[in-house]
Amino acid sequence: MGGRVNGDRFYVTIDGVEPPPGDPAIPIHFMYPEDFYANFRYPAFVITRDDVSVSQQRLHPFTQKYRAPAKTATFVTAQTQNGPRTQADRMAMQEAATPYDLTYTINIYNSLRGGPGRSAANRMLTHVLKIWPVYGQVWVTDSLGEQRSYEAFNEGIVNLDDVAGILERMIQFAVTIRVEAEYDLADQTISRTATQPPVLSLQRKKP
């Protein structure tokens, strides 16, 4: 969203859109925006997470995420038909992660249709569409402190001006974002490997 942190809040600045009274910029609320609903402060962005569903198209059962020598492995040299070969006596393996699709909705709140409110809402929508095109990426920091990217798709725009409820009538637009993610549900397993092939000794018996 191109926002910034100010205290314990997230804000984003958009040219031509006046922030709520007392706020330095347009606030961004995540998941449970009780403050927004209680005080009806707008314009504002409200980001909610919707569905978490299994992605059958990206599901590949019985595949491995990796197979590499374990940390406790010892490298042993074994004799083979093609000469000596060095390999680890223990291998660490993990099954492939389960693919999930995470759906988020970016709700754009502004004044009712008509007057300068419409122009401000359109500017807010344009800002969101520039940040979230049809195809994009989400960068996150995983539990190991490494940067990882996930594919993200703009699923479409919904105009909710004509909803009868007064709360919903404030919503100018809702943009749905689908993020392709994966959950590591399988634990790592360690198995021993063959370090020496069996040797068959064939001898002819003496008469």
ZAKOLZA-860430 format. One record per residue (C-alpha): residue number from 1; x, y, z. Coordinates in steps of 0.2 Angstrom, whole numbers, m for minus. Layout:
BEGIN
   pos      xx      yy      zz
   NUM       X       Y       Z
...
// end
This chain:
BEGIN
   pos      xx      yy      zz
     1       0       0       0
     2      15      12       1
     3      10      17      19
     4      21      22      34
     5      20      19      53
     6      16      33      64
     7      15      28      82
     8       5      12      83
     9      m5      16      67
    10      m2      14      48
    11      m5      29      36
    12      m4      32      18
    13      m3      49       9
    14     m13      52      m8
    15     m12      68     m17
    16     m29      76     m18
    17     m37      66      m4
    18     m39      75      13
    19     m36      64      28
    20     m49      63      43
    21     m48      77      55
    22     m34      75      67
    23     m25      62      57
    24      m8      65      48
    25     m14      55      33
    26     m27      42      27
    27     m27      28      40
    28     m25       9      36
    29     m34      m3      47
    30     m31     m22      47
    31     m42     m36      51
    32     m52     m29      66
    33     m55     m10      63
    34     m66      m7      78
    35     m59      11      80
    36     m65      15      62
    37     m83       8      65
    38     m84      16      82
    39     m79      33      77
    40     m84      33      58
    41     m68      42      53
    42     m66      42      35
    43     m58      42      22
    44     m49      26      27
    45     m43       9      20
    46     m49      m7      29
    47     m40     m23      25
    48     m48     m39      30
    49     m43     m57      27
    50     m57     m67      20
    51     m56     m86      14
    52     m41     m98      16
    53     m44    m112       4
    54     m33    m126      m2
    55     m27    m124     m20
    56     m30    m140     m29
    57     m22    m134     m45
    58      m5    m132     m36
    59      m7    m148     m25
    60       6    m161     m29
    61       5    m175     m17
    62      20    m187     m13
    63      33    m174     m18
    64      47    m168      m8
    65      52    m151      m3
    66      70    m156      m1
    67      82    m170       2
    68      99    m166       8
    69     112    m173      20
    70     107    m171      38
    71     116    m160      51
    72     121    m176      60
    73     127    m185      45
    74     144    m193      42
    75     151    m194      25
    76     157    m212      21
    77     166    m218       6
    78     159    m234      m1
    79     165    m246     m15
    80     154    m248     m30
    81     155    m256     m47
    82     160    m239     m54
    83     173    m236     m41
    84     173    m227     m24
    85     158    m215     m20
    86     157    m204      m5
    87     139    m201       2
    88     131    m196      18
    89     125    m210      30
    90     109    m200      35
    91      98    m189      24
    92      85    m176      30
    93      69    m175      20
    94      53    m165      21
    95      37    m167      11
    96      31    m153       0
    97      21    m139       8
    98       2    m138       6
    99      m3    m124      m6
   100     m17    m112       0
   101     m25     m97      m7
   102     m27     m82       5
   103     m40     m69       0
   104     m39     m51       6
   105     m51     m37       3
   106     m46     m19       3
   107     m61      m9       7
   108     m60      10       2
   109     m71      21      13
   110     m75      39       9
   111     m89      51       9
   112    m105      47       0
   113    m106      49     m19
   114    m107      67     m26
   115     m96      82     m24
   116     m77      81     m20
   117     m80      64     m11
   118     m81      55     m28
   119     m65      62     m34
   120     m56      57     m18
   121     m63      39     m18
   122     m57      37     m36
   123     m40      43     m32
   124     m39      31     m18
   125     m45      17     m30
   126     m31      22     m42
   127     m18      21     m28
   128     m23       4     m24
   129     m23      m2     m42
   130      m6       5     m45
   131       1      m5     m29
   132      m9     m21     m33
   133     m10     m24     m52
   134     m18     m39     m60
   135      m2     m49     m56
   136      10     m45     m42
   137      20     m51     m27
   138      20     m50      m8
   139      36     m50       1
   140      37     m57      19
   141      50     m62      32
   142      48     m80      37
   143      52     m88      54
   144      71     m89      49
   145      72     m71      45
   146      73     m74      26
   147      64     m64      13
   148      51     m74       3
   149      39     m69     m11
   150      22     m75     m14
   151      12     m73     m30
   152      m3     m61     m28
   153     m17     m58     m40
   154     m30     m44     m42
   155     m47     m53     m42
   156     m58     m38     m46
   157     m66     m22     m40
   158     m84     m21     m32
   159     m93      m5     m31
   160    m104      m5     m16
   161    m112      12     m16
   162    m130       6     m19
   163    m130      m5      m3
   164    m145       0       7
   165    m137      m1      25
   166    m129      15      31
   167    m113       7      36
   168    m110      m2      19
   169    m116      14      10
   170    m100      22      15
   171     m89       9       6
   172     m85      16     m11
   173     m75       1     m18
   174     m69     m16     m12
   175     m53     m23     m21
   176     m50     m42     m19
   177     m33     m49     m18
   178     m28     m67     m19
   179     m11     m73     m13
   180      m4     m90     m17
   181       5     m96      m1
   182      10    m113       6
   183       9    m120      24
   184      23    m132      29
   185      12    m146      38
   186      25    m160      37
   187      39    m162      49
   188      57    m166      44
   189      62    m184      44
   190      79    m192      44
   191      83    m209      37
   192      99    m219      35
   193     106    m223      18
   194     115    m238      11
   195     134    m235      13
   196     140    m251       6
   197     132    m262      m7
   198     132    m280      m3
   199     146    m291     m11
   200     142    m308     m17
   201     157    m320     m17
   202     154    m334     m30
   203     167    m349     m28
   204     167    m365     m38
   205     167    m380     m27
   206     182    m392     m30
   207     177    m409     m35
// end
